[in-house]
Amino acid sequence: MKTITLKTQDDFFDQIGKMASDQNLSKSVLIRKAIQMYQKQLTDKKMVK
């Protein structure tokens, strides 16, 4: 697996940590799932056009 480094504001970092904790996920898994959902959303929009 490859590594991506993300720079973000402290408050956003804290939000990600809370969301991950609330769902019993690591921050990496949460971010991966969010990107996958975004990719699907973009794909679905292209199919509608």
PDB file with one MODEL, atoms N, CA, C and O in Angstrom:
MODEL        1
ATOM      1  N   MET A   1       0.841  -1.168   0.000  1.00  0.00           N
ATOM      2  CA  MET A   1       0.000   0.000   0.000  1.00  0.00           C
ATOM      3  C   MET A   1       0.897   1.246   0.000  1.00  0.00           C
ATOM      4  O   MET A   1       1.934   1.272   0.663  1.00  0.00           O
ATOM      5  N   LYS A   2       0.496   2.252  -0.733  1.00  0.00           N
ATOM      6  CA  LYS A   2       1.251   3.508  -0.827  1.00  0.00           C
ATOM      7  C   LYS A   2       0.792   4.470   0.263  1.00  0.00           C
ATOM      8  O   LYS A   2      -0.277   4.297   0.847  1.00  0.00           O
ATOM      9  N   THR A   3       1.613   5.485   0.530  1.00  0.00           N
ATOM     10  CA  THR A   3       1.307   6.482   1.550  1.00  0.00           C
ATOM     11  C   THR A   3       1.076   7.837   0.901  1.00  0.00           C
ATOM     12  O   THR A   3       1.801   8.238  -0.009  1.00  0.00           O
ATOM     13  N   ILE A   4       0.047   8.541   1.386  1.00  0.00           N
ATOM     14  CA  ILE A   4      -0.235   9.917   0.969  1.00  0.00           C
ATOM     15  C   ILE A   4      -0.139  10.798   2.212  1.00  0.00           C
ATOM     16  O   ILE A   4      -0.654  10.439   3.271  1.00  0.00           O
ATOM     17  N   THR A   5       0.513  11.937   2.085  1.00  0.00           N
ATOM     18  CA  THR A   5       0.592  12.888   3.186  1.00  0.00           C
ATOM     19  C   THR A   5      -0.372  14.029   2.914  1.00  0.00           C
ATOM     20  O   THR A   5      -0.408  14.572   1.810  1.00  0.00           O
ATOM     21  N   LEU A   6      -1.149  14.386   3.918  1.00  0.00           N
ATOM     22  CA  LEU A   6      -2.160  15.422   3.792  1.00  0.00           C
ATOM     23  C   LEU A   6      -1.899  16.497   4.833  1.00  0.00           C
ATOM     24  O   LEU A   6      -1.802  16.203   6.024  1.00  0.00           O
ATOM     25  N   LYS A   7      -1.787  17.741   4.388  1.00  0.00           N
ATOM     26  CA  LYS A   7      -1.656  18.857   5.318  1.00  0.00           C
ATOM     27  C   LYS A   7      -3.019  19.510   5.465  1.00  0.00           C
ATOM     28  O   LYS A   7      -3.686  19.794   4.470  1.00  0.00           O
ATOM     29  N   THR A   8      -3.436  19.748   6.704  1.00  0.00           N
ATOM     30  CA  THR A   8      -4.752  20.309   6.950  1.00  0.00           C
ATOM     31  C   THR A   8      -4.746  21.155   8.220  1.00  0.00           C
ATOM     32  O   THR A   8      -3.821  21.087   9.029  1.00  0.00           O
ATOM     33  N   GLN A   9      -5.779  21.934   8.370  1.00  0.00           N
ATOM     34  CA  GLN A   9      -5.921  22.754   9.566  1.00  0.00           C
ATOM     35  C   GLN A   9      -6.192  21.853  10.777  1.00  0.00           C
ATOM     36  O   GLN A   9      -6.712  20.747  10.632  1.00  0.00           O
ATOM     37  N   ASP A  10      -5.840  22.332  11.955  1.00  0.00           N
ATOM     38  CA  ASP A  10      -6.017  21.548  13.177  1.00  0.00           C
ATOM     39  C   ASP A  10      -7.473  21.150  13.403  1.00  0.00           C
ATOM     40  O   ASP A  10      -7.751  20.015  13.788  1.00  0.00           O
ATOM     41  N   ASP A  11      -8.404  22.074  13.168  1.00  0.00           N
ATOM     42  CA  ASP A  11      -9.811  21.763  13.432  1.00  0.00           C
ATOM     43  C   ASP A  11     -10.328  20.672  12.490  1.00  0.00           C
ATOM     44  O   ASP A  11     -11.116  19.822  12.905  1.00  0.00           O
ATOM     45  N   PHE A  12      -9.893  20.688  11.233  1.00  0.00           N
ATOM     46  CA  PHE A  12     -10.305  19.643  10.296  1.00  0.00           C
ATOM     47  C   PHE A  12      -9.702  18.306  10.702  1.00  0.00           C
ATOM     48  O   PHE A  12     -10.370  17.275  10.622  1.00  0.00           O
ATOM     49  N   PHE A  13      -8.473  18.314  11.127  1.00  0.00           N
ATOM     50  CA  PHE A  13      -7.809  17.102  11.606  1.00  0.00           C
ATOM     51  C   PHE A  13      -8.578  16.518  12.789  1.00  0.00           C
ATOM     52  O   PHE A  13      -8.787  15.307  12.872  1.00  0.00           O
ATOM     53  N   ASP A  14      -8.991  17.388  13.694  1.00  0.00           N
ATOM     54  CA  ASP A  14      -9.764  16.941  14.860  1.00  0.00           C
ATOM     55  C   ASP A  14     -11.114  16.354  14.443  1.00  0.00           C
ATOM     56  O   ASP A  14     -11.565  15.361  15.013  1.00  0.00           O
ATOM     57  N   GLN A  15     -11.757  16.971  13.446  1.00  0.00           N
ATOM     58  CA  GLN A  15     -13.039  16.454  12.946  1.00  0.00           C
ATOM     59  C   GLN A  15     -12.866  15.055  12.361  1.00  0.00           C
ATOM     60  O   GLN A  15     -13.678  14.164  12.615  1.00  0.00           O
ATOM     61  N   ILE A  16     -11.813  14.869  11.584  1.00  0.00           N
ATOM     62  CA  ILE A  16     -11.538  13.553  10.991  1.00  0.00           C
ATOM     63  C   ILE A  16     -11.313  12.526  12.096  1.00  0.00           C
ATOM     64  O   ILE A  16     -11.830  11.410  12.033  1.00  0.00           O
ATOM     65  N   GLY A  17     -10.550  12.904  13.092  1.00  0.00           N
ATOM     66  CA  GLY A  17     -10.285  11.997  14.213  1.00  0.00           C
ATOM     67  C   GLY A  17     -11.563  11.609  14.939  1.00  0.00           C
ATOM     68  O   GLY A  17     -11.748  10.443  15.290  1.00  0.00           O
ATOM     69  N   LYS A  18     -12.441  12.571  15.166  1.00  0.00           N
ATOM     70  CA  LYS A  18     -13.708  12.285  15.859  1.00  0.00           C
ATOM     71  C   LYS A  18     -14.604  11.400  15.007  1.00  0.00           C
ATOM     72  O   LYS A  18     -15.191  10.441  15.508  1.00  0.00           O
ATOM     73  N   MET A  19     -14.710  11.717  13.728  1.00  0.00           N
ATOM     74  CA  MET A  19     -15.538  10.898  12.835  1.00  0.00           C
ATOM     75  C   MET A  19     -15.030   9.457  12.799  1.00  0.00           C
ATOM     76  O   MET A  19     -15.815   8.511  12.873  1.00  0.00           O
ATOM     77  N   ALA A  20     -13.728   9.302  12.688  1.00  0.00           N
ATOM     78  CA  ALA A  20     -13.135   7.962  12.641  1.00  0.00           C
ATOM     79  C   ALA A  20     -13.395   7.217  13.951  1.00  0.00           C
ATOM     80  O   ALA A  20     -13.773   6.046  13.947  1.00  0.00           O
ATOM     81  N   SER A  21     -13.190   7.899  15.049  1.00  0.00           N
ATOM     82  CA  SER A  21     -13.410   7.285  16.358  1.00  0.00           C
ATOM     83  C   SER A  21     -14.864   6.883  16.551  1.00  0.00           C
ATOM     84  O   SER A  21     -15.149   5.796  17.055  1.00  0.00           O
ATOM     85  N   ASP A  22     -15.787   7.756  16.151  1.00  0.00           N
ATOM     86  CA  ASP A  22     -17.224   7.468  16.282  1.00  0.00           C
ATOM     87  C   ASP A  22     -17.635   6.223  15.501  1.00  0.00           C
ATOM     88  O   ASP A  22     -18.576   5.524  15.879  1.00  0.00           O
ATOM     89  N   GLN A  23     -16.916   5.951  14.402  1.00  0.00           N
ATOM     90  CA  GLN A  23     -17.252   4.806  13.546  1.00  0.00           C
ATOM     91  C   GLN A  23     -16.306   3.616  13.757  1.00  0.00           C
ATOM     92  O   GLN A  23     -16.355   2.626  13.027  1.00  0.00           O
ATOM     93  N   ASN A  24     -15.448   3.739  14.772  1.00  0.00           N
ATOM     94  CA  ASN A  24     -14.458   2.690  15.060  1.00  0.00           C
ATOM     95  C   ASN A  24     -13.590   2.369  13.847  1.00  0.00           C
ATOM     96  O   ASN A  24     -13.324   1.205  13.548  1.00  0.00           O
ATOM     97  N   LEU A  25     -13.156   3.420  13.153  1.00  0.00           N
ATOM     98  CA  LEU A  25     -12.285   3.286  11.990  1.00  0.00           C
ATOM     99  C   LEU A  25     -10.994   4.046  12.241  1.00  0.00           C
ATOM    100  O   LEU A  25     -10.947   4.950  13.075  1.00  0.00           O
ATOM    101  N   SER A  26      -9.955   3.677  11.521  1.00  0.00           N
ATOM    102  CA  SER A  26      -8.747   4.503  11.531  1.00  0.00           C
ATOM    103  C   SER A  26      -9.010   5.719  10.641  1.00  0.00           C
ATOM    104  O   SER A  26      -9.917   5.704   9.808  1.00  0.00           O
ATOM    105  N   LYS A  27      -8.224   6.752  10.820  1.00  0.00           N
ATOM    106  CA  LYS A  27      -8.372   7.937   9.962  1.00  0.00           C
ATOM    107  C   LYS A  27      -8.113   7.555   8.500  1.00  0.00           C
ATOM    108  O   LYS A  27      -8.771   8.072   7.597  1.00  0.00           O
ATOM    109  N   SER A  28      -7.173   6.666   8.273  1.00  0.00           N
ATOM    110  CA  SER A  28      -6.867   6.237   6.900  1.00  0.00           C
ATOM    111  C   SER A  28      -8.061   5.562   6.244  1.00  0.00           C
ATOM    112  O   SER A  28      -8.386   5.849   5.091  1.00  0.00           O
ATOM    113  N   VAL A  29      -8.713   4.670   6.972  1.00  0.00           N
ATOM    114  CA  VAL A  29      -9.869   3.966   6.414  1.00  0.00           C
ATOM    115  C   VAL A  29     -11.003   4.955   6.161  1.00  0.00           C
ATOM    116  O   VAL A  29     -11.663   4.889   5.124  1.00  0.00           O
ATOM    117  N   LEU A  30     -11.232   5.865   7.095  1.00  0.00           N
ATOM    118  CA  LEU A  30     -12.282   6.868   6.924  1.00  0.00           C
ATOM    119  C   LEU A  30     -12.043   7.710   5.671  1.00  0.00           C
ATOM    120  O   LEU A  30     -12.965   7.929   4.886  1.00  0.00           O
ATOM    121  N   ILE A  31     -10.829   8.174   5.485  1.00  0.00           N
ATOM    122  CA  ILE A  31     -10.497   9.016   4.329  1.00  0.00           C
ATOM    123  C   ILE A  31     -10.608   8.204   3.034  1.00  0.00           C
ATOM    124  O   ILE A  31     -11.113   8.706   2.030  1.00  0.00           O
ATOM    125  N   ARG A  32     -10.135   6.947   3.052  1.00  0.00           N
ATOM    126  CA  ARG A  32     -10.279   6.086   1.868  1.00  0.00           C
ATOM    127  C   ARG A  32     -11.741   5.914   1.485  1.00  0.00           C
ATOM    128  O   ARG A  32     -12.094   6.026   0.311  1.00  0.00           O
ATOM    129  N   LYS A  33     -12.596   5.640   2.476  1.00  0.00           N
ATOM    130  CA  LYS A  33     -14.028   5.469   2.209  1.00  0.00           C
ATOM    131  C   LYS A  33     -14.635   6.758   1.661  1.00  0.00           C
ATOM    132  O   LYS A  33     -15.454   6.717   0.743  1.00  0.00           O
ATOM    133  N   ALA A  34     -14.240   7.894   2.218  1.00  0.00           N
ATOM    134  CA  ALA A  34     -14.768   9.178   1.750  1.00  0.00           C
ATOM    135  C   ALA A  34     -14.383   9.430   0.293  1.00  0.00           C
ATOM    136  O   ALA A  34     -15.205   9.902  -0.493  1.00  0.00           O
ATOM    137  N   ILE A  35     -13.153   9.122  -0.064  1.00  0.00           N
ATOM    138  CA  ILE A  35     -12.706   9.317  -1.453  1.00  0.00           C
ATOM    139  C   ILE A  35     -13.434   8.356  -2.382  1.00  0.00           C
ATOM    140  O   ILE A  35     -13.807   8.732  -3.493  1.00  0.00           O
ATOM    141  N   GLN A  36     -13.639   7.123  -1.940  1.00  0.00           N
ATOM    142  CA  GLN A  36     -14.378   6.162  -2.764  1.00  0.00           C
ATOM    143  C   GLN A  36     -15.814   6.633  -2.999  1.00  0.00           C
ATOM    144  O   GLN A  36     -16.336   6.515  -4.108  1.00  0.00           O
ATOM    145  N   MET A  37     -16.449   7.167  -1.955  1.00  0.00           N
ATOM    146  CA  MET A  37     -17.812   7.689  -2.095  1.00  0.00           C
ATOM    147  C   MET A  37     -17.836   8.870  -3.065  1.00  0.00           C
ATOM    148  O   MET A  37     -18.754   8.995  -3.876  1.00  0.00           O
ATOM    149  N   TYR A  38     -16.829   9.730  -2.978  1.00  0.00           N
ATOM    150  CA  TYR A  38     -16.741  10.882  -3.871  1.00  0.00           C
ATOM    151  C   TYR A  38     -16.550  10.432  -5.324  1.00  0.00           C
ATOM    152  O   TYR A  38     -17.169  10.978  -6.237  1.00  0.00           O
ATOM    153  N   GLN A  39     -15.685   9.432  -5.525  1.00  0.00           N
ATOM    154  CA  GLN A  39     -15.476   8.898  -6.875  1.00  0.00           C
ATOM    155  C   GLN A  39     -16.785   8.352  -7.448  1.00  0.00           C
ATOM    156  O   GLN A  39     -17.110   8.601  -8.609  1.00  0.00           O
ATOM    157  N   LYS A  40     -17.532   7.609  -6.632  1.00  0.00           N
ATOM    158  CA  LYS A  40     -18.808   7.047  -7.079  1.00  0.00           C
ATOM    159  C   LYS A  40     -19.789   8.167  -7.419  1.00  0.00           C
ATOM    160  O   LYS A  40     -20.508   8.086  -8.415  1.00  0.00           O
ATOM    161  N   GLN A  41     -19.816   9.198  -6.602  1.00  0.00           N
ATOM    162  CA  GLN A  41     -20.698  10.333  -6.842  1.00  0.00           C
ATOM    163  C   GLN A  41     -20.365  10.995  -8.183  1.00  0.00           C
ATOM    164  O   GLN A  41     -21.269  11.330  -8.949  1.00  0.00           O
ATOM    165  N   LEU A  42     -19.095  11.181  -8.463  1.00  0.00           N
ATOM    166  CA  LEU A  42     -18.682  11.774  -9.731  1.00  0.00           C
ATOM    167  C   LEU A  42     -19.067  10.872 -10.904  1.00  0.00           C
ATOM    168  O   LEU A  42     -19.548  11.350 -11.931  1.00  0.00           O
ATOM    169  N   THR A  43     -18.855   9.583 -10.747  1.00  0.00           N
ATOM    170  CA  THR A  43     -19.205   8.631 -11.801  1.00  0.00           C
ATOM    171  C   THR A  43     -20.709   8.636 -12.053  1.00  0.00           C
ATOM    172  O   THR A  43     -21.152   8.626 -13.202  1.00  0.00           O
ATOM    173  N   ASP A  44     -21.491   8.652 -10.975  1.00  0.00           N
ATOM    174  CA  ASP A  44     -22.954   8.662 -11.111  1.00  0.00           C
ATOM    175  C   ASP A  44     -23.426   9.927 -11.822  1.00  0.00           C
ATOM    176  O   ASP A  44     -24.342   9.867 -12.642  1.00  0.00           O
ATOM    177  N   LYS A  45     -22.817  11.067 -11.518  1.00  0.00           N
ATOM    178  CA  LYS A  45     -23.194  12.328 -12.174  1.00  0.00           C
ATOM    179  C   LYS A  45     -22.902  12.276 -13.665  1.00  0.00           C
ATOM    180  O   LYS A  45     -23.692  12.771 -14.469  1.00  0.00           O
ATOM    181  N   LYS A  46     -21.768  11.678 -14.046  1.00  0.00           N
ATOM    182  CA  LYS A  46     -21.412  11.572 -15.462  1.00  0.00           C
ATOM    183  C   LYS A  46     -22.401  10.689 -16.199  1.00  0.00           C
ATOM    184  O   LYS A  46     -22.704  10.939 -17.365  1.00  0.00           O
ATOM    185  N   MET A  47     -22.907   9.659 -15.536  1.00  0.00           N
ATOM    186  CA  MET A  47     -23.836   8.740 -16.183  1.00  0.00           C
ATOM    187  C   MET A  47     -25.207   9.393 -16.360  1.00  0.00           C
ATOM    188  O   MET A  47     -25.957   9.018 -17.261  1.00  0.00           O
ATOM    189  N   VAL A  48     -25.540  10.364 -15.512  1.00  0.00           N
ATOM    190  CA  VAL A  48     -26.829  11.038 -15.602  1.00  0.00           C
ATOM    191  C   VAL A  48     -26.828  12.038 -16.748  1.00  0.00           C
ATOM    192  O   VAL A  48     -27.857  12.237 -17.393  1.00  0.00           O
ATOM    193  N   LYS A  49     -25.699  12.663 -17.007  1.00  0.00           N
ATOM    194  CA  LYS A  49     -25.610  13.697 -18.050  1.00  0.00           C
ATOM    195  C   LYS A  49     -25.842  13.138 -19.418  1.00  0.00           C
ATOM    196  O   LYS A  49     -25.801  13.876 -20.402  1.00  0.00           O
TER     197      LYS A  49
ENDMDL
END
